[in-house]
Amino acid sequence: MSQHRSREGGDHIKNYLKVWVALLILTAMTVFTALSFHLGILNIFIAMLIATIKGSLVCLYFMHLIEDNRLNQVVFVSAFFFLALFVGLTLSDVLVR
């Protein structure tokens, strides 16, 4: 039984390392796009997209939402939907002034 637990722990550690590397790569992409590309208003959208992906990875793996029940996952997705809706409405108001 102890072998089974240690093998599962190794899988979790591998997943954590993969997510950590993905977060490092996404952070490097954020810095690279901010310093290298001058796309005007698209820089904000690209930065928000990368930040959303990073936040989703943290919530899914480090907060164990991926292993949780479906109701919590639906609440998580709907929160991101409404956040995107509110940010989009705010940006649309600010950009047309």
N, CA, C and O atoms as CSV, one atom per row, in Angstrom:
chain,resi,resn,atom,element,x,y,z
A,1,MET,N,N,0.807,-1.175,0.000
A,1,MET,CA,C,0.000,0.000,0.000
A,1,MET,C,C,0.866,1.262,0.000
A,1,MET,O,O,0.487,2.261,-0.611
A,2,SER,N,N,1.983,1.236,0.650
A,2,SER,CA,C,2.852,2.404,0.672
A,2,SER,C,C,3.456,2.672,-0.710
A,2,SER,O,O,3.734,3.821,-1.054
A,3,GLN,N,N,3.657,1.612,-1.502
A,3,GLN,CA,C,4.175,1.813,-2.848
A,3,GLN,C,C,3.153,2.538,-3.713
A,3,GLN,O,O,3.515,3.378,-4.537
A,4,HIS,N,N,1.876,2.213,-3.524
A,4,HIS,CA,C,0.824,2.851,-4.310
A,4,HIS,C,C,0.763,4.346,-4.002
A,4,HIS,O,O,0.624,5.161,-4.914
A,5,ARG,N,N,0.865,4.704,-2.743
A,5,ARG,CA,C,0.823,6.118,-2.370
A,5,ARG,C,C,2.038,6.871,-2.888
A,5,ARG,O,O,1.911,8.005,-3.352
A,6,SER,N,N,3.193,6.267,-2.818
A,6,SER,CA,C,4.390,6.963,-3.284
A,6,SER,C,C,4.345,7.167,-4.793
A,6,SER,O,O,4.830,8.180,-5.295
A,7,ARG,N,N,3.765,6.213,-5.520
A,7,ARG,CA,C,3.657,6.366,-6.962
A,7,ARG,C,C,2.686,7.498,-7.303
A,7,ARG,O,O,2.939,8.274,-8.224
A,8,GLU,N,N,1.568,7.595,-6.559
A,8,GLU,CA,C,0.632,8.688,-6.794
A,8,GLU,C,C,1.283,10.026,-6.467
A,8,GLU,O,O,1.077,11.012,-7.173
A,9,GLY,N,N,2.066,10.054,-5.397
A,9,GLY,CA,C,2.752,11.287,-5.031
A,9,GLY,C,C,3.721,11.722,-6.106
A,9,GLY,O,O,3.872,12.916,-6.361
A,10,GLY,N,N,4.378,10.770,-6.739
A,10,GLY,CA,C,5.279,11.093,-7.839
A,10,GLY,C,C,4.544,11.683,-9.020
A,10,GLY,O,O,5.051,12.583,-9.690
A,11,ASP,N,N,3.335,11.173,-9.280
A,11,ASP,CA,C,2.534,11.727,-10.376
A,11,ASP,C,C,2.124,13.158,-10.072
A,11,ASP,O,O,2.133,14.012,-10.958
A,12,HIS,N,N,1.762,13.421,-8.818
A,12,HIS,CA,C,1.386,14.789,-8.453
A,12,HIS,C,C,2.588,15.726,-8.560
A,12,HIS,O,O,2.456,16.864,-9.011
A,13,ILE,N,N,3.731,15.254,-8.153
A,13,ILE,CA,C,4.932,16.091,-8.241
A,13,ILE,C,C,5.266,16.380,-9.692
A,13,ILE,O,O,5.642,17.503,-10.028
A,14,LYS,N,N,5.134,15.385,-10.554
A,14,LYS,CA,C,5.385,15.604,-11.985
A,14,LYS,C,C,4.396,16.613,-12.560
A,14,LYS,O,O,4.773,17.477,-13.351
A,15,ASN,N,N,3.128,16.500,-12.160
A,15,ASN,CA,C,2.132,17.465,-12.638
A,15,ASN,C,C,2.438,18.865,-12.145
A,15,ASN,O,O,2.322,19.833,-12.897
A,16,TYR,N,N,2.832,18.977,-10.869
A,16,TYR,CA,C,3.178,20.288,-10.329
A,16,TYR,C,C,4.377,20.883,-11.061
A,16,TYR,O,O,4.403,22.082,-11.337
A,17,LEU,N,N,5.350,20.066,-11.370
A,17,LEU,CA,C,6.524,20.560,-12.091
A,17,LEU,C,C,6.159,21.001,-13.507
A,17,LEU,O,O,6.663,22.014,-13.992
A,18,LYS,N,N,5.287,20.247,-14.169
A,18,LYS,CA,C,4.846,20.626,-15.514
A,18,LYS,C,C,4.090,21.945,-15.493
A,18,LYS,O,O,4.291,22.802,-16.353
A,19,VAL,N,N,3.219,22.101,-14.500
A,19,VAL,CA,C,2.459,23.346,-14.398
A,19,VAL,C,C,3.390,24.498,-14.052
A,19,VAL,O,O,3.228,25.600,-14.577
A,20,TRP,N,N,4.361,24.261,-13.178
A,20,TRP,CA,C,5.327,25.295,-12.810
A,20,TRP,C,C,6.132,25.747,-14.031
A,20,TRP,O,O,6.350,26.942,-14.232
A,21,VAL,N,N,6.568,24.785,-14.839
A,21,VAL,CA,C,7.311,25.128,-16.054
A,21,VAL,C,C,6.404,25.899,-17.023
A,21,VAL,O,O,6.844,26.861,-17.653
A,22,ALA,N,N,5.153,25.480,-17.138
A,22,ALA,CA,C,4.217,26.205,-18.005
A,22,ALA,C,C,4.015,27.632,-17.510
A,22,ALA,O,O,3.939,28.559,-18.315
A,23,LEU,N,N,3.928,27.819,-16.198
A,23,LEU,CA,C,3.780,29.164,-15.648
A,23,LEU,C,C,5.025,30.011,-15.909
A,23,LEU,O,O,4.920,31.201,-16.207
A,24,LEU,N,N,6.190,29.402,-15.797
A,24,LEU,CA,C,7.422,30.135,-16.108
A,24,LEU,C,C,7.467,30.545,-17.575
A,24,LEU,O,O,7.845,31.672,-17.895
A,25,ILE,N,N,7.084,29.640,-18.462
A,25,ILE,CA,C,7.072,29.944,-19.897
A,25,ILE,C,C,6.066,31.048,-20.197
A,25,ILE,O,O,6.358,31.959,-20.971
A,26,LEU,N,N,4.880,30.972,-19.589
A,26,LEU,CA,C,3.877,32.010,-19.815
A,26,LEU,C,C,4.318,33.357,-19.258
A,26,LEU,O,O,4.019,34.398,-19.842
A,27,THR,N,N,5.029,33.345,-18.132
A,27,THR,CA,C,5.564,34.598,-17.593
A,27,THR,C,C,6.615,35.178,-18.531
A,27,THR,O,O,6.648,36.386,-18.763
A,28,ALA,N,N,7.471,34.318,-19.066
A,28,ALA,CA,C,8.470,34.781,-20.033
A,28,ALA,C,C,7.792,35.328,-21.288
A,28,ALA,O,O,8.245,36.322,-21.855
A,29,MET,N,N,6.715,34.684,-21.719
A,29,MET,CA,C,5.972,35.189,-22.878
A,29,MET,C,C,5.373,36.560,-22.597
A,29,MET,O,O,5.366,37.429,-23.470
A,30,THR,N,N,4.869,36.755,-21.383
A,30,THR,CA,C,4.306,38.052,-21.013
A,30,THR,C,C,5.363,39.141,-21.082
A,30,THR,O,O,5.128,40.211,-21.644
A,31,VAL,N,N,6.524,38.867,-20.512
A,31,VAL,CA,C,7.604,39.861,-20.520
A,31,VAL,C,C,8.098,40.093,-21.945
A,31,VAL,O,O,8.343,41.235,-22.334
A,32,PHE,N,N,8.246,39.030,-22.721
A,32,PHE,CA,C,8.735,39.144,-24.087
A,32,PHE,C,C,7.780,39.967,-24.955
A,32,PHE,O,O,8.215,40.832,-25.715
A,33,THR,N,N,6.485,39.695,-24.840
A,33,THR,CA,C,5.526,40.445,-25.654
A,33,THR,C,C,5.429,41.902,-25.202
A,33,THR,O,O,5.207,42.790,-26.024
A,34,ALA,N,N,5.593,42.152,-23.910
A,34,ALA,CA,C,5.520,43.529,-23.422
A,34,ALA,C,C,6.723,44.345,-23.884
A,34,ALA,O,O,6.593,45.533,-24.177
A,35,LEU,N,N,7.891,43.712,-23.950
A,35,LEU,CA,C,9.090,44.445,-24.315
A,35,LEU,C,C,9.363,44.473,-25.815
A,35,LEU,O,O,9.998,45.405,-26.308
A,36,SER,N,N,8.894,43.468,-26.540
A,36,SER,CA,C,9.258,43.341,-27.954
A,36,SER,C,C,8.204,43.847,-28.927
A,36,SER,O,O,8.537,44.451,-29.947
A,37,PHE,N,N,6.956,43.606,-28.624
A,37,PHE,CA,C,5.895,43.957,-29.567
A,37,PHE,C,C,5.150,45.185,-29.081
A,37,PHE,O,O,4.775,45.283,-27.913
A,38,HIS,N,N,4.942,46.113,-29.989
A,38,HIS,CA,C,4.172,47.309,-29.682
A,38,HIS,C,C,2.937,47.286,-30.580
A,38,HIS,O,O,2.927,47.860,-31.669
A,39,LEU,N,N,1.908,46.614,-30.100
A,39,LEU,CA,C,0.705,46.414,-30.892
A,39,LEU,C,C,-0.423,47.359,-30.496
A,39,LEU,O,O,-1.566,47.170,-30.912
A,40,GLY,N,N,-0.115,48.353,-29.711
A,40,GLY,CA,C,-1.138,49.307,-29.292
A,40,GLY,C,C,-2.093,48.681,-28.292
A,40,GLY,O,O,-1.679,48.158,-27.258
A,41,ILE,N,N,-3.379,48.743,-28.617
A,41,ILE,CA,C,-4.411,48.258,-27.709
A,41,ILE,C,C,-4.400,46.735,-27.573
A,41,ILE,O,O,-4.900,46.202,-26.582
A,42,LEU,N,N,-3.841,46.036,-28.549
A,42,LEU,CA,C,-3.802,44.576,-28.480
A,42,LEU,C,C,-2.876,44.066,-27.380
A,42,LEU,O,O,-3.027,42.932,-26.926
A,43,ASN,N,N,-1.922,44.884,-26.946
A,43,ASN,CA,C,-1.042,44.460,-25.847
A,43,ASN,C,C,-1.834,44.135,-24.592
A,43,ASN,O,O,-1.502,43.189,-23.878
A,44,ILE,N,N,-2.873,44.906,-24.315
A,44,ILE,CA,C,-3.698,44.663,-23.128
A,44,ILE,C,C,-4.427,43.335,-23.265
A,44,ILE,O,O,-4.485,42.558,-22.312
A,45,PHE,N,N,-4.978,43.072,-24.434
A,45,PHE,CA,C,-5.721,41.834,-24.636
A,45,PHE,C,C,-4.806,40.610,-24.560
A,45,PHE,O,O,-5.190,39.579,-24.008
A,46,ILE,N,N,-3.610,40.724,-25.108
A,46,ILE,CA,C,-2.660,39.613,-25.051
A,46,ILE,C,C,-2.218,39.367,-23.616
A,46,ILE,O,O,-2.131,38.219,-23.179
A,47,ALA,N,N,-1.942,40.431,-22.887
A,47,ALA,CA,C,-1.544,40.282,-21.483
A,47,ALA,C,C,-2.672,39.683,-20.651
A,47,ALA,O,O,-2.421,38.846,-19.784
A,48,MET,N,N,-3.909,40.100,-20.905
A,48,MET,CA,C,-5.052,39.547,-20.163
A,48,MET,C,C,-5.277,38.084,-20.510
A,48,MET,O,O,-5.640,37.294,-19.639
A,49,LEU,N,N,-5.070,37.713,-21.763
A,49,LEU,CA,C,-5.228,36.313,-22.163
A,49,LEU,C,C,-4.189,35.438,-21.474
A,49,LEU,O,O,-4.521,34.374,-20.951
A,50,ILE,N,N,-2.946,35.874,-21.471
A,50,ILE,CA,C,-1.890,35.092,-20.811
A,50,ILE,C,C,-2.138,35.024,-19.315
A,50,ILE,O,O,-1.937,33.972,-18.707
A,51,ALA,N,N,-2.570,36.120,-18.708
A,51,ALA,CA,C,-2.867,36.121,-17.271
A,51,ALA,C,C,-4.040,35.205,-16.945
A,51,ALA,O,O,-4.048,34.556,-15.898
A,52,THR,N,N,-5.028,35.147,-17.829
A,52,THR,CA,C,-6.163,34.252,-17.614
A,52,THR,C,C,-5.724,32.796,-17.676
A,52,THR,O,O,-6.172,31.978,-16.872
A,53,ILE,N,N,-4.868,32.473,-18.608
A,53,ILE,CA,C,-4.364,31.102,-18.715
A,53,ILE,C,C,-3.560,30.743,-17.471
A,53,ILE,O,O,-3.708,29.647,-16.930
A,54,LYS,N,N,-2.712,31.659,-17.017
A,54,LYS,CA,C,-1.911,31.401,-15.819
A,54,LYS,C,C,-2.800,31.247,-14.585
A,54,LYS,O,O,-2.575,30.355,-13.768
A,55,GLY,N,N,-3.788,32.096,-14.450
A,55,GLY,CA,C,-4.711,31.985,-13.318
A,55,GLY,C,C,-5.502,30.695,-13.348
A,55,GLY,O,O,-5.758,30.094,-12.305
A,56,SER,N,N,-5.889,30.268,-14.539
A,56,SER,CA,C,-6.620,29.001,-14.668
A,56,SER,C,C,-5.745,27.819,-14.270
A,56,SER,O,O,-6.214,26.904,-13.592
A,57,LEU,N,N,-4.492,27.829,-14.679
A,57,LEU,CA,C,-3.585,26.748,-14.293
A,57,LEU,C,C,-3.398,26.685,-12.785
A,57,LEU,O,O,-3.396,25.603,-12.198
A,58,VAL,N,N,-3.240,27.849,-12.156
A,58,VAL,CA,C,-3.069,27.878,-10.703
A,58,VAL,C,C,-4.313,27.337,-10.014
A,58,VAL,O,O,-4.214,26.520,-9.098
A,59,CYS,N,N,-5.479,27.788,-10.450
A,59,CYS,CA,C,-6.717,27.321,-9.815
A,59,CYS,C,C,-6.959,25.835,-10.058
A,59,CYS,O,O,-7.382,25.120,-9.149
A,60,LEU,N,N,-6.701,25.373,-11.250
A,60,LEU,CA,C,-6.989,23.976,-11.568
A,60,LEU,C,C,-6.048,23.012,-10.864
A,60,LEU,O,O,-6.493,21.987,-10.347
A,61,TYR,N,N,-4.766,23.316,-10.834
A,61,TYR,CA,C,-3.812,22.342,-10.310
A,61,TYR,C,C,-3.396,22.606,-8.869
A,61,TYR,O,O,-3.382,21.681,-8.058
A,62,PHE,N,N,-3.057,23.847,-8.534
A,62,PHE,CA,C,-2.572,24.108,-7.188
A,62,PHE,C,C,-3.700,24.214,-6.179
A,62,PHE,O,O,-3.492,23.958,-4.993
A,63,MET,N,N,-4.902,24.591,-6.634
A,63,MET,CA,C,-6.056,24.630,-5.748
A,63,MET,C,C,-6.910,23.368,-5.898
A,63,MET,O,O,-7.982,23.269,-5.301
A,64,HIS,N,N,-6.440,22.414,-6.685
A,64,HIS,CA,C,-7.060,21.089,-6.874
A,64,HIS,C,C,-8.489,21.177,-7.412
A,64,HIS,O,O,-9.323,20.326,-7.105
A,65,LEU,N,N,-8.765,22.188,-8.199
A,65,LEU,CA,C,-10.098,22.319,-8.773
A,65,LEU,C,C,-10.343,21.271,-9.850
A,65,LEU,O,O,-11.490,20.903,-10.104
A,66,ILE,N,N,-9.290,20.792,-10.479
A,66,ILE,CA,C,-9.432,19.792,-11.537
A,66,ILE,C,C,-9.920,18.452,-10.978
A,66,ILE,O,O,-10.526,17.655,-11.694
A,67,GLU,N,N,-9.649,18.214,-9.694
A,67,GLU,CA,C,-10.075,16.970,-9.052
A,67,GLU,C,C,-11.378,17.140,-8.284
A,67,GLU,O,O,-11.894,16.171,-7.728
A,68,ASP,N,N,-11.916,18.349,-8.244
A,68,ASP,CA,C,-13.101,18.646,-7.455
A,68,ASP,C,C,-14.365,18.293,-8.235
A,68,ASP,O,O,-14.294,17.881,-9.392
A,69,ASN,N,N,-15.523,18.456,-7.592
A,69,ASN,CA,C,-16.773,18.097,-8.261
A,69,ASN,C,C,-17.135,19.126,-9.333
A,69,ASN,O,O,-16.565,20.217,-9.372
A,70,ARG,N,N,-18.069,18.778,-10.186
A,70,ARG,CA,C,-18.404,19.578,-11.366
A,70,ARG,C,C,-19.037,20.916,-10.999
A,70,ARG,O,O,-18.862,21.892,-11.729
A,71,LEU,N,N,-19.762,20.987,-9.896
A,71,LEU,CA,C,-20.402,22.241,-9.526
A,71,LEU,C,C,-19.368,23.329,-9.283
A,71,LEU,O,O,-19.551,24.460,-9.732
A,72,ASN,N,N,-18.301,23.017,-8.592
A,72,ASN,CA,C,-17.249,24.001,-8.354
A,72,ASN,C,C,-16.570,24.410,-9.660
A,72,ASN,O,O,-16.177,25.566,-9.816
A,73,GLN,N,N,-16.431,23.479,-10.592
A,73,GLN,CA,C,-15.838,23.811,-11.881
A,73,GLN,C,C,-16.753,24.741,-12.679
A,73,GLN,O,O,-16.273,25.654,-13.351
A,74,VAL,N,N,-18.052,24.518,-12.609
A,74,VAL,CA,C,-19.002,25.395,-13.297
A,74,VAL,C,C,-18.963,26.796,-12.696
A,74,VAL,O,O,-19.007,27.784,-13.428
A,75,VAL,N,N,-18.882,26.890,-11.382
A,75,VAL,CA,C,-18.791,28.196,-10.727
A,75,VAL,C,C,-17.510,28.907,-11.159
A,75,VAL,O,O,-17.526,30.113,-11.408
A,76,PHE,N,N,-16.408,28.177,-11.250
A,76,PHE,CA,C,-15.130,28.747,-11.677
A,76,PHE,C,C,-15.224,29.292,-13.101
A,76,PHE,O,O,-14.797,30.417,-13.362
A,77,VAL,N,N,-15.771,28.518,-14.007
A,77,VAL,CA,C,-15.885,28.947,-15.409
A,77,VAL,C,C,-16.843,30.126,-15.540
A,77,VAL,O,O,-16.578,31.062,-16.295
A,78,SER,N,N,-17.949,30.082,-14.812
A,78,SER,CA,C,-18.896,31.199,-14.899
A,78,SER,C,C,-18.298,32.476,-14.317
A,78,SER,O,O,-18.599,33.567,-14.802
A,79,ALA,N,N,-17.456,32.363,-13.286
A,79,ALA,CA,C,-16.798,33.548,-12.741
A,79,ALA,C,C,-15.876,34.167,-13.780
A,79,ALA,O,O,-15.841,35.390,-13.920
A,80,PHE,N,N,-15.129,33.343,-14.514
A,80,PHE,CA,C,-14.275,33.872,-15.579
A,80,PHE,C,C,-15.109,34.497,-16.696
A,80,PHE,O,O,-14.727,35.521,-17.262
A,81,PHE,N,N,-16.241,33.883,-17.010
A,81,PHE,CA,C,-17.111,34.439,-18.043
A,81,PHE,C,C,-17.605,35.825,-17.652
A,81,PHE,O,O,-17.540,36.756,-18.454
A,82,PHE,N,N,-18.097,35.969,-16.429
A,82,PHE,CA,C,-18.606,37.265,-15.997
A,82,PHE,C,C,-17.492,38.289,-15.830
A,82,PHE,O,O,-17.705,39.473,-16.091
A,83,LEU,N,N,-16.321,37.865,-15.407
A,83,LEU,CA,C,-15.192,38.776,-15.339
A,83,LEU,C,C,-14.839,39.300,-16.732
A,83,LEU,O,O,-14.602,40.494,-16.912
A,84,ALA,N,N,-14.807,38.398,-17.713
A,84,ALA,CA,C,-14.521,38.811,-19.091
A,84,ALA,C,C,-15.618,39.738,-19.613
A,84,ALA,O,O,-15.331,40.703,-20.321
A,85,LEU,N,N,-16.851,39.452,-19.271
A,85,LEU,CA,C,-17.964,40.303,-19.691
A,85,LEU,C,C,-17.835,41.706,-19.098
A,85,LEU,O,O,-17.986,42.695,-19.814
A,86,PHE,N,N,-17.558,41.798,-17.804
A,86,PHE,CA,C,-17.438,43.104,-17.157
A,86,PHE,C,C,-16.230,43.879,-17.657
A,86,PHE,O,O,-16.319,45.088,-17.872
A,87,VAL,N,N,-15.117,43.213,-17.842
A,87,VAL,CA,C,-13.928,43.892,-18.369
A,87,VAL,C,C,-14.184,44.343,-19.805
A,87,VAL,O,O,-13.804,45.450,-20.187
A,88,GLY,N,N,-14.823,43.497,-20.595
A,88,GLY,CA,C,-15.137,43.871,-21.977
A,88,GLY,C,C,-16.068,45.057,-22.060
A,88,GLY,O,O,-15.862,45.946,-22.887
A,89,LEU,N,N,-17.092,45.092,-21.219
A,89,LEU,CA,C,-18.013,46.231,-21.217
A,89,LEU,C,C,-17.310,47.507,-20.757
A,89,LEU,O,O,-17.542,48.584,-21.307
A,90,THR,N,N,-16.463,47.382,-19.762
A,90,THR,CA,C,-15.718,48.549,-19.283
A,90,THR,C,C,-14.767,49.067,-20.358
A,90,THR,O,O,-14.687,50.272,-20.593
A,91,LEU,N,N,-14.048,48.153,-21.010
A,91,LEU,CA,C,-13.137,48.569,-22.070
A,91,LEU,C,C,-13.872,49.187,-23.249
A,91,LEU,O,O,-13.387,50.143,-23.854
A,92,SER,N,N,-15.039,48.646,-23.579
A,92,SER,CA,C,-15.780,49.219,-24.693
A,92,SER,C,C,-16.238,50.633,-24.381
A,92,SER,O,O,-16.300,51.477,-25.275
A,93,ASP,N,N,-16.556,50.899,-23.132
A,93,ASP,CA,C,-16.945,52.249,-22.743
A,93,ASP,C,C,-15.736,53.190,-22.759
A,93,ASP,O,O,-15.833,54.325,-23.227
A,94,VAL,N,N,-14.623,52.722,-22.257
A,94,VAL,CA,C,-13.435,53.581,-22.172
A,94,VAL,C,C,-12.855,53.850,-23.565
A,94,VAL,O,O,-12.384,54.957,-23.828
A,95,LEU,N,N,-12.883,52.876,-24.442
A,95,LEU,CA,C,-12.248,53.021,-25.747
A,95,LEU,C,C,-13.011,53.941,-26.698
A,95,LEU,O,O,-12.412,54.492,-27.622
A,96,VAL,N,N,-14.308,54.119,-26.496
A,96,VAL,CA,C,-15.071,54.959,-27.419
A,96,VAL,C,C,-15.156,56.403,-26.947
A,96,VAL,O,O,-15.775,57.225,-27.623
A,97,ARG,N,N,-14.575,56.729,-25.848
A,97,ARG,CA,C,-14.605,58.125,-25.356
A,97,ARG,C,C,-13.625,58.974,-26.083
A,97,ARG,O,O,-13.514,60.168,-25.803
